[in-house]
Amino acid sequence: MADRALQSLVTAALEPEWEARFEPNSYGFRPGRSCHDAIAAIFTAIGQKAKYALDADIAKCFDRIDHAALLAKVHTSPSLRRQLKAWLKAGVLDNGQLFPTTAGTMQGGNISPLLANIALHGLETTISARFPRRSNPEFKSPQLIRYADDLVVLHADRRIVQCCQDLVSEWLKTMGLELQPSKTRLPHTLTVPAGPPGFDCLGFQLRPYPVGQTKAGKDGQGRLQGFKTHITPSKTALQRHVQHLREILHRHRHGTQAALITHLNPVIRGWTQYYAHVVSTRIFQKVDSILYGMLRAWAGYRHPNKNKHWIMGKYWRVDEGRGWVFQPSNSDLRLYPHTQTPIHRHVKVQGVRSPYDGDWVYWSARLGRQPDVSSRRARLLKRQQGRCPECGLFFMDGDSLEVDHLRPQSRGGSDGIANLQLLHRHCHDSKTARDLRCRGPSDTRHVVEEPDETKVSRPVL
């Protein structure tokens, strides 16, 4: 426990420095970045032009990183270097037997993801330097997008992608790593001589589909592309989710309907929210259809001597006029359908952004939280998507912002978050004047101090 606390302290010391140095297309295990940012970056790269893709995985990345190369790359103070070396060389205790660790980062250590990102830092820069764009203005450098130990290299020329594969393999040897042959592919996103087009990454299938002129998008020069890129849940992810649901039904085949719903709902919500940013509507409908068949079999197993109409009336609320809702008759608990999760597109994080860059407006609007911003103001920024509802412009770093009541308190408005909005100071003055004209000159305006030092005073009507 003491070592884990100390690792958190060292991470807090090293992470801001390295967040300012990390490459823009590195997304794995970094604050403010996620799998969806990596997928959005790939979509941006292949959305307007079909390309070849090097879909690769680093073999046992966390277990084979060379200690000497990693410590030399961290290049920190002598005291931190000695502590990092002690953690790396500590060994693994299994069933009372100590196994030495001559390579790799600490298993389960909360500083291990940061050390792995440090070890893999520089790969994108190496590829860009090997294929510079300045020699030919029309030439575009290959793009490397990495999420931890999963990486994708994209370019329209197959030979360049093959050269990138050799370059990546040579670069990884300096850190004691290598590509895993069984998980390394070089497909084309649109057409391939053998095998299916597109590729899977982080549980998603990325594939452009040929379409006609009426549905084809346009490239950067306004020409028809002849294809449209779709990102969907991969077949492996779909099969894994269905199998998980089947296992839950099997474990609760003798339990109550309420207990089954209680265990199914978190799994369904989590899976659908992960895939709610891509083209998943038909997949959600398909899974709901599969789950309905499994629930029919679950109910029939419990009542082998009853007919299907009796079973439907007991577990589904069709006879009560509420539709095909899997819900107990005497409870408000109901099964959460996959299709109930709305589809909304994910906005990729800007390339060189970091939560440590001090732009609290950007990160509050994106994450809904920021250490030096009150939770109320951060929630308002996220709800408004960083935009002022009065003038319609985006908030910028350095703008004077004030909290406003949608319905003034003098007219019975509450101080709850639902009745609040964040406005520019001049927009707030305009709205206050408009509210005063509507009510009359007898209304007064009070200034209430914000509890946080970073916030200006806000007027409350």
N, C-alpha and C positions, 0 to 999 in steps of 0.2 A: 504493500500500500504506500509506503514511503517512497519507493522508487517510482511508482506511477505518478504520485504527486510531483516529484522532482522532474519527471519527464514532461509533465504538463507545463511546469515552470520554464524548462529549457525550450519547449515548443513555442511558448509565448514570447521568448526572447529572439528566437531564430526566424519565426514565421514572417513577421513584417518585413524583414530584410529580403527574404527570398521571394515573397509575394511581389515585391517591386522589381525582381529580376526574372521571374519565370516567364516563359514564352507565352504568347497570346492564345495558342491553340492547345494548351495543356489544361485539362478539366478535371482530372481525377483527384479526389480527396483534397480539394482546395476550398477554402471558405468562400461562400457566395457563388459557387459553380456546381454543376450537376451533370448527370448523364444527358439530360435534355439539351443542355448547351452544346455538348459534343455532337448530338444528333442534328441539332439545328445548324451547326457549322458544316457538317457533311451535306445536308440538304442544300445549303447555300452554294457549296462547291459543285454539286452535280445537278442542280435544279435547272440550269440553263444550257448545259452541255454534257453530253454523255462522255464518260471517261473510264479509263482502266483504274482499278483499285487494287492496291496491295493490302489485303486484310490479314493482319498478322497478330500473333500473340507471343509475348516474351516468356520463355519457358522458366517456370519457378523463379519469377523475378525477385520476390522478397527473400528467397532462400539462398540465392547465389551471388548477391552483390558483393564485390570485392571490398573488404574492409579498408585496406590501405588507400585504394582509389577513392572511396567514399569520404574518408577523413580528409584526404588532400583536397577534395572538392568542396567540402564544407568550409574549410579554411577559417576556423573560428579561433577564439582565444585559447591559450594553453589549458586553462582550467576546464573549459567546456570540452575541449578535445579529449582530455584525459577521462572525463566523465562519459562521453560518448563511446570511447574505446572500451571502457569498463563494461558498459551495457552490451556492446556488440560481442565482447568476448566472455560474457557471463556464463554461457552454456544453458542447456535445457535439462530440467530435473523431471524425469518420468519414472514413476513407480519406485522412487527412492534411488534411482541411478542417474548420475550426471553425465550428460552427453556434451562434448565440447562443440562450440559453434565457431568454425573457422571462416564462415562466409554468411552473408545474409543479414537482415535486420531482425530485431527482437520480435518474436512471435507474440502477438497480442499487445505489443507496446503502443501507447498512444502517440509516440513520436515516430513510429515506423513509417506511416504514410508520407510524412514530410521528408524523411530520409530517402525514401524511394523516389519521390519527385525530384529531390536534389540530384540523385544518382542519374536520372534520365534527362536532366536539364541539359540543353544544348543540342539535342538531336534535330529539332526543327531548324535551328540556326545552321547546323552543318549541311543539311540538304539545301537550304536556300543559298548558302555560299557556294555549293558545288554546281548549282544550276542558276546562276544570277540572271536577272532580267535585263540588266543594263547593256549587255552585249547586243541584244535584239529587242527593240521596243515591242514587237508583236509576240515575242515569246513569253509565256507565262510559266513561272516556276512551279514545280510540283508542290502540292499542299499536304502537309503532315498534320493530322489531327489525332491527339493521344488522350486516352482516358486511363490513367495509371499505366498498367502493362499492356493494354490493348491499343493498337495503333492502326491507322489507315493512311495510306499515301495515295493521292489522286492526281492523275494527269491524263491528257488525251493521247499521249504517245506511249505505247506499250514498252518500247525499248528504254525510255526514261524511267518508267516504273520499275523495270527489272534492274536498272543501274541503281536505283534508290534502294532496292532490296539488298544488293551487295554492299552498298554504302552503310545501310543500317546494321547489317551483320558485322561489318568491320568495326563500326563505332561501338557496338555493344560489347565486343571482345575486350575493350579497354576497361569496362566495368565488370568483367567476368560473367557476362550474360550472352545469351544466344536466342535466336528465334526458334519457336517450336514448329517443326516441319509439319506435324499433323494438323495444325491450326493455321497454316499459312496458305492463302489462296491468292490468285491473281485474276479475278473475273473482270468482265466488262459490265458496266451498269445497264446497258441496253441490249446488246447482242453479243453472244459468245458462240464459238464453233461447237462447243460441247458443254453440257450442263446448263443449269438455269441461270438466267442473267440476274444481276444485282447481288447483294450480299447481306448478311446478318451482322448486326453490331449492337451490343448492349441490350439484347432482347428485342430489337427492332429489325424489320426487314426493309431495306432501302432499295427501291427498284423503279426506274422509269418505264412507263408503259407506252407503246406506240399508239397514237390516236390520230384521228383525222384533222382536217384543217379547222373545223368548227370548235374543237376542244383543245387544240395544241396551243401551248404557250409561246411566247416570243423571247428571243435571246436579248442580250444587251444592245444589239444593233437593230432591233425591231423585226428580225426575220423569224419566220415560223420554225419551231424546233422539230415538230413531228412527234413529240412525246410529252408525257406529263409524269412528273415524279411523285410517287406515293410512298409514304412511310407508314407501315402497319405493324402490329405485333407479329413477331416471328412465329412460325409453326411450332418450333420447339417450346417457346414461351406459352403458347396456347395449350399445347398438350400437357405441359407441366402444371398449368393452372387447373385444367380439368381433372387431372389426376389428384391434385390436392383437394379439390372439392369432393371427389369420389371417396378419398380416404376419410374425410370428415363425416360424410354420410355413413360410411361403414362403421366408424367408431361410435356413432350415435344411433345405430339402428334400433336400439332398445330404449333410447332416451326419449324425453318429451320433445314436442315440437318447438317449444320456447327455447330449450337448451340447444337444439340444432340451429335455430335461427341466430342465437347469440354467438355461436362459433363460426357460422358462415358469413355473417355481415362484415366483420373486420377484414376477412380475407378478400371478399368481393370489393369492398371500398378501397383497400390498398392497391389491389391489382388494377382496378379501373382508373384510379387517380394517377397511377404511373403512366398509363397509356392514354390519358385523356387529352394529350397535346398533339396527337397524330390522327390519321384516318382510321378510326376504330369503331365507327358506328355499326357497320355490318358485323364486325367481329363480336361486339357486345351483344348484338341480337342473336348471333349464332350460339354464343355461350349460354345465353338465357334459355334458348331452345334446348340445348343439351342438358342444362341443369333441371329444366322442367321434366324431361324424361327420367332423369335420375331420381327426382323427388317422387314421381309417380311410382317408380319401382320401390323406393323406400317406403311409401305409404302402403303399397300392395303387399310388401313383405310383412308389415305389421298387422294387416287384417286380411289374411288369405281367404277367409270365408265371406267377405263382404263384396258387393258388386261395386263397379267403378263410380256409379252415381252417389252411392253412400260415402265412398272415400273422398270424392270431390267435395261433397257438402261438409265433410268434417274438417278438412285441412285447407280448403280454398273457400273464399268468401263470394263465390259466384251467386249463390242463391240469395244472398243478402244485398245484392245489387252493387257490390264494391269491386266487381271484376275478378280476374284471376290473380288474386292476392294470396300468397302463402302466409297465413296469419292465424294464430289461435283465436277461437271465437270469443274468449273472455279476456283478451289482452290487446293493448295497443301496439305490441311488438309485432313487426312485420319483416319479411325478407326484403333485403335491399336488392333491387334488380340492377343488372349491369348497365342497362340503357338509361338509368336515372342519372348517371354521372354525365354532366354536360361536356361537350368537346370545345376546348378553347386553345388557341395556338400559343405556343411558348415563345417568348421574346428572348433571344440569345443575349447573354451578357456581352458587353462591349469588350473588345480584345484585350486591352491592357488595363482594364479596370481592376481595382483591388479594394476590399473593405477597409484597408488601412490608408487609402489615399485622401481621406478627410472629406469626401463629397457625401455628406450625410443625406442630402436631398435624393441623390440617385439611389443609394442603398436602402434608404427607408422606403422609397416608392417601390423598390424591387422586392425587398424581403419582408417589409412590414415591421422591421426591428433594426435598431442601431444602438450600440452601447451608450453614446452620449446624447441620445434623443429620447424624449419621453415616449412611453408606449402609445399614448393617445395620439400624439402627432405622427408617429411612424405608421400607425394603423390608418390614419386618415390619408396619408400620402399613398399608401398601398391601395386603399379603396378607390382613390381618385386617379390611380395610375400616374401619379406625378404631374397632374394637370390641374390648373385652376378652373373650377366650373364657372366662374363669373366671366372671365375673358377668353377662356379656351386655350391659353398658352401653357406650355410646360414650365414648371418651376426650374429655376437655375440656381446653381451654387452662388450664394451671396444675396439672393432675394430676401426681402423682408416679408415674412409670412405671419399671418394672424389667424386664430381660430374664431370661427363665426358660427352663430346659431341659425339654422335654417328657419326655424320659427322662433322669433324673439321671446325671451323669457317674460317680457312685459305682456305678452299675449298668451301666456300659458305654456310656452315651449320649455322642454326639459333640458337638463344638462347632460343627458346621456349621449353616448357615441353616435347613436342613430340620428340625432338632431344637430350634429356638428359637421362642419366642413372647414377646409383649410383654404384661405384666399391670400392673394397678394395684399399688401397693406393698402395700396391705392384702390384695389378692387373692393376691399372691405369697407373703405370710406364711402365709396359709391353706393354699395348695397345698404349701408347704414343710413345714408341720406335718403335713399328711396324708401326704406322702411319708415323713416320719420315722416316723410310726406304722406305716406299712406295712413299713418295713425294720427299725426298732428304734432304741433310744436311743443306740447306739454310733456312729451316723452323725454326721458333723460338717458344719458349714456354713461356707464360706469366702466372703469378700467380695473381689471383684475390681474394681478401679477402672476406670471407663470411660475410654477415651483422649481423649474430647472433654470440654471444660470444661462444656458445657451438660447433661451427663448425670450423673445420680446414680450412686453405687456400686451394683453389682448383686450379689446373692448367687448363688453357684454351688454346687450340691450335689455 
